[in-house]
């Protein structure tokens, strides 16, 4: 299983903050936004990761992560010249995907929950079909909405329906088998000229190959599309981290606990940031000081 983070777009709803940088580089409480989706891929055990972004923003991500070896990862980069739809990521990433299954997560999606690690690890074992993560929302008309039958199976996905048939939104976390590349290539662009991820998902549904993972009440899926929701997400992260003294989406900690890096490598990462609370947390973690 390989992983793709789609971190493109203009971030126009966050202007002027994103006039000079990627939305996914903005800080959500104490770390760049892109740390959160990267952490989900790492929790799933995925180590080969492709970051897709704009020509302007790729250099910034390269400066932030490099080739990923310091985290025990193999990170590569591809450019999306224009935002032509989420499904285009699989065409751009065709060579990267090769013959493997792939997980794609959107670069502005934040997930939290104690059952999440087990769920993404299950999904990462996928060899046939697709796994979609669904979340119960109060405003389903703003999302792609899944129709669920009496057996809990997904029978249809409607994009931003006026009269939604359920309150289960399809989140920005998708797991697919290797058929995804050919399916993405076969998708007809929508009226807005984009290759819609909903069209891809409905093709898998048509084939009877979709499994749903329901994120229950113990999980959170946070929006970061506006300044207000970014602030709310930051406050959510701050409240949990301050209460527990444990960091959310700390990619260095995940790399260490997953066995991607050793204690000495963790200390080296902490030393580079020792003047920050984040760096001190890594050093305490390396010494086993109540973390």
C-alpha positions as CSV (number, residue, x, y, z in Angstrom):
1,X,0.0,0.0,0.0
2,X,1.3,3.4,-1.0
3,X,0.0,6.8,0.0
4,X,-0.8,10.1,-1.7
5,X,-1.4,13.4,-0.1
6,X,-3.2,15.8,-2.4
7,X,-2.1,19.3,-1.3
8,X,-3.0,21.4,-4.3
9,X,-5.5,24.1,-5.0
10,X,-5.3,27.9,-4.4
11,X,-6.8,28.0,-0.9
12,X,-8.8,31.0,-2.1
13,X,-11.2,30.9,0.9
14,X,-8.2,31.6,3.1
15,X,-7.0,34.7,1.3
16,X,-4.9,36.7,2.1
17,X,-3.2,34.0,4.2
18,X,-2.6,31.8,1.2
19,X,-1.6,34.4,-1.3
20,X,2.1,33.4,-0.8
21,X,2.0,29.9,0.5
22,X,0.0,26.6,0.4
23,X,-2.9,26.2,2.7
24,X,-1.4,23.0,3.9
25,X,1.6,24.8,5.2
26,X,-0.5,27.0,7.5
27,X,-0.3,26.2,11.2
28,X,-3.1,24.3,12.9
29,X,-2.2,25.0,16.6
30,X,1.4,23.8,16.8
31,X,2.3,22.2,13.5
32,X,1.8,22.6,9.8
33,X,-1.6,21.4,8.5
34,X,0.0,18.7,6.3
35,X,1.4,16.9,9.4
36,X,-2.2,15.8,10.2
37,X,-2.9,13.8,6.9
38,X,0.7,12.6,6.9
39,X,0.3,11.2,10.4
40,X,-2.8,9.1,9.2
41,X,-0.7,7.5,6.4
42,X,2.0,6.7,8.9
43,X,-0.4,5.2,11.4
44,X,-1.7,3.0,8.6
45,X,1.9,1.7,8.2
46,X,2.4,3.4,4.8
47,X,5.9,4.6,4.2
48,X,6.1,5.3,0.5
49,X,4.3,8.6,0.0
50,X,3.7,11.0,-2.9
51,X,2.9,14.7,-2.2
52,X,1.0,16.3,-5.1
53,X,0.9,20.1,-5.1
54,X,1.2,23.2,-7.3
55,X,4.4,24.4,-9.0
56,X,4.7,27.2,-6.5
57,X,4.3,25.1,-3.4
58,X,6.3,21.9,-4.1
59,X,9.6,23.6,-3.1
60,X,8.2,24.4,0.3
61,X,7.1,20.8,0.9
62,X,10.5,19.6,-0.2
63,X,12.2,21.9,2.3
64,X,9.9,20.7,5.0
65,X,10.2,17.0,4.5
66,X,13.0,16.4,2.0
67,X,13.0,12.7,0.9
68,X,11.5,11.7,4.3
69,X,14.4,9.4,5.3
70,X,14.7,11.3,8.6
71,X,11.3,9.8,9.4
72,X,11.9,6.4,7.9
73,X,9.8,7.3,4.9
74,X,10.3,7.6,1.2
75,X,8.6,10.8,0.1
76,X,8.4,11.9,-3.5
77,X,6.7,14.9,-5.2
78,X,4.6,15.6,-8.3
79,X,3.1,18.7,-9.7
80,X,-0.6,19.3,-10.4
81,X,-0.6,22.2,-12.8
82,X,-4.2,23.1,-12.4
83,X,-6.9,21.8,-9.9
84,X,-8.7,19.4,-12.3
85,X,-10.3,17.3,-9.7
86,X,-9.3,14.9,-6.9
87,X,-9.4,11.8,-9.2
88,X,-6.6,13.4,-11.3
89,X,-4.2,12.6,-8.5
90,X,-4.2,8.9,-9.5
91,X,-3.4,9.8,-13.1
92,X,-0.5,12.1,-12.0
93,X,0.6,9.4,-9.6
94,X,0.3,6.4,-12.0
95,X,4.1,5.7,-12.1
96,X,4.3,6.1,-8.3
97,X,1.4,3.7,-7.7
98,X,2.8,1.1,-10.1
99,X,1.1,-2.3,-9.3
100,X,0.2,-1.5,-5.7
101,X,-3.0,-0.4,-3.9
102,X,-3.1,3.2,-2.8
103,X,-4.5,5.4,-0.1
104,X,-5.2,9.1,-0.9
105,X,-5.8,11.6,1.8
106,X,-6.6,15.3,1.2
107,X,-4.0,17.6,2.6
108,X,-6.5,19.7,4.6
109,X,-8.2,16.9,6.4
110,X,-7.8,16.4,10.1
111,X,-8.8,13.2,11.8
112,X,-8.7,12.3,15.4
113,X,-9.9,9.3,17.5
114,X,-8.6,6.3,19.4
115,X,-10.1,3.8,17.0
116,X,-8.7,5.5,14.0
117,X,-5.3,3.7,13.9
118,X,-7.0,0.2,13.9
119,X,-9.4,1.4,11.2
120,X,-6.7,2.7,8.8
121,X,-4.5,-0.4,9.4
122,X,-7.4,-2.6,8.4
123,X,-8.0,-0.5,5.3
124,X,-4.3,-0.6,4.4
125,X,-4.6,-4.4,3.9
126,X,-6.9,-3.8,1.0
127,X,-6.2,-5.8,-2.2
128,X,-9.5,-5.6,-4.0
129,X,-12.1,-2.8,-4.2
130,X,-12.3,0.4,-2.1
131,X,-12.7,1.5,1.5
132,X,-14.4,4.8,2.2
133,X,-14.4,6.5,5.5
134,X,-17.8,8.0,6.4
135,X,-18.7,10.6,9.1
136,X,-22.1,11.6,10.4
137,X,-22.5,15.4,9.8
138,X,-25.1,18.0,10.6
139,X,-24.8,19.6,7.1
140,X,-24.7,16.8,4.6
141,X,-25.6,18.9,1.6
142,X,-22.1,20.4,1.8
143,X,-20.5,17.0,1.0
144,X,-20.6,13.9,-1.0
145,X,-23.3,11.9,0.8
146,X,-23.5,8.1,1.0
147,X,-26.8,6.3,0.7
148,X,-26.7,3.3,3.1
149,X,-28.9,0.2,2.9
150,X,-30.3,-1.9,5.7
151,X,-27.1,-4.0,5.8
152,X,-24.8,-0.9,6.2
153,X,-23.6,-1.1,2.6
154,X,-23.0,2.0,0.5
155,X,-25.4,1.9,-2.6
156,X,-24.8,5.4,-4.0
157,X,-22.9,8.6,-3.4
158,X,-24.5,12.0,-4.3
159,X,-22.4,15.1,-4.6
160,X,-23.8,17.9,-2.5
161,X,-27.5,16.8,-2.8
162,X,-30.3,19.2,-2.1
163,X,-32.3,16.4,-0.4
164,X,-29.6,14.1,1.1
165,X,-30.6,10.5,1.7
166,X,-28.4,10.2,4.8
167,X,-26.2,12.3,7.1
168,X,-23.1,10.3,6.2
169,X,-20.5,12.3,4.4
170,X,-17.6,10.8,2.5
171,X,-14.5,12.1,4.1
172,X,-11.2,12.9,2.3
173,X,-9.6,9.6,3.1
174,X,-9.8,6.9,0.4
175,X,-8.3,3.4,0.0
176,X,-8.3,1.8,-3.5
177,X,-7.0,-1.3,-5.2
178,X,-4.8,-1.0,-8.3
179,X,-7.8,-0.6,-10.6
180,X,-8.0,3.0,-9.5
181,X,-5.7,4.3,-12.2
182,X,-7.7,2.9,-15.1
183,X,-11.0,4.0,-13.4
184,X,-9.7,7.5,-13.0
185,X,-8.7,7.6,-16.6
186,X,-12.1,6.5,-17.7
187,X,-14.0,9.2,-15.7
188,X,-15.8,11.8,-17.7
189,X,-15.1,15.4,-16.5
190,X,-18.0,17.0,-14.7
191,X,-19.7,20.3,-15.8
192,X,-17.0,22.2,-13.9
193,X,-14.3,20.4,-15.9
194,X,-13.0,18.2,-13.1
195,X,-12.5,14.5,-12.6
196,X,-14.7,14.0,-9.6
197,X,-13.8,11.5,-6.9
198,X,-17.6,10.8,-6.5
199,X,-17.6,9.4,-10.0
200,X,-14.7,7.1,-9.1
201,X,-16.5,5.9,-5.9
202,X,-19.7,5.3,-7.8
203,X,-17.9,3.1,-10.3
204,X,-16.6,1.0,-7.4
205,X,-20.1,0.8,-6.0
206,X,-21.4,-0.3,-9.4
207,X,-18.9,-3.1,-9.3
208,X,-20.0,-4.1,-5.8
209,X,-16.6,-3.4,-4.3
210,X,-17.0,-0.7,-1.7
211,X,-16.6,-1.3,2.0
212,X,-17.5,1.5,4.5
213,X,-15.7,2.4,7.6
214,X,-18.0,4.5,9.9
215,X,-16.2,7.0,12.1
216,X,-18.3,6.9,15.3
217,X,-18.9,9.5,18.0
218,X,-15.4,8.9,19.5
219,X,-13.8,10.3,16.4
220,X,-13.5,13.7,14.9
221,X,-13.2,14.9,11.3
222,X,-12.3,18.6,11.3
223,X,-12.7,21.2,8.6
224,X,-10.0,23.7,7.8
225,X,-11.6,25.5,4.8
226,X,-12.1,28.9,6.4
227,X,-10.3,31.1,8.9
228,X,-13.0,30.3,11.4
229,X,-12.9,26.5,11.0
230,X,-9.0,26.6,11.1
231,X,-9.3,28.4,14.5
232,X,-11.8,25.9,15.7
233,X,-9.5,23.0,14.7
234,X,-6.6,24.7,16.4
235,X,-8.6,25.1,19.6
236,X,-9.7,21.5,19.5
237,X,-6.1,20.3,19.1
238,X,-4.9,22.7,21.8
239,X,-7.5,21.5,24.3
240,X,-6.6,17.8,24.0
241,X,-2.9,18.3,23.9
242,X,-2.9,20.6,26.9
243,X,-5.1,18.3,28.9
244,X,-3.2,15.1,28.2
245,X,0.3,16.4,27.7
246,X,0.4,14.2,24.5
247,X,0.7,15.5,21.0
248,X,-1.7,14.8,18.1
249,X,-0.2,14.1,14.7
250,X,3.4,14.3,16.0
251,X,5.0,12.6,13.0
252,X,8.4,12.0,14.7
253,X,6.7,10.3,17.6
254,X,4.6,8.1,15.2
255,X,7.8,7.2,13.2
256,X,9.5,6.2,16.5
257,X,6.5,4.1,17.8
258,X,6.0,2.5,14.5
259,X,9.7,1.4,14.4
260,X,10.5,3.6,11.4
261,X,13.3,5.3,13.3
262,X,15.3,4.5,16.5
263,X,15.9,6.4,19.7
264,X,19.1,8.1,18.4
265,X,17.3,9.4,15.3
266,X,14.4,10.7,17.4
267,X,16.9,12.6,19.7
268,X,18.5,14.1,16.6
269,X,15.1,15.3,15.4
270,X,14.4,16.7,18.8
271,X,17.7,18.5,19.1
272,X,17.0,20.4,15.8
273,X,13.9,21.9,17.5
274,X,15.0,22.0,21.1
275,X,14.1,25.6,21.6
276,X,10.4,24.8,21.0
277,X,7.9,23.0,23.1
278,X,7.6,20.5,20.2
279,X,11.3,19.7,20.2
280,X,11.3,19.3,24.0
281,X,8.4,16.9,23.7
282,X,10.5,14.7,21.3
283,X,13.4,14.7,23.7
284,X,11.2,13.7,26.6
285,X,9.7,11.0,24.5
286,X,13.2,9.6,23.7
287,X,14.0,9.5,27.4
288,X,10.7,7.8,28.2
289,X,9.8,10.7,30.6
290,X,6.1,10.0,31.2
291,X,5.3,10.3,27.5
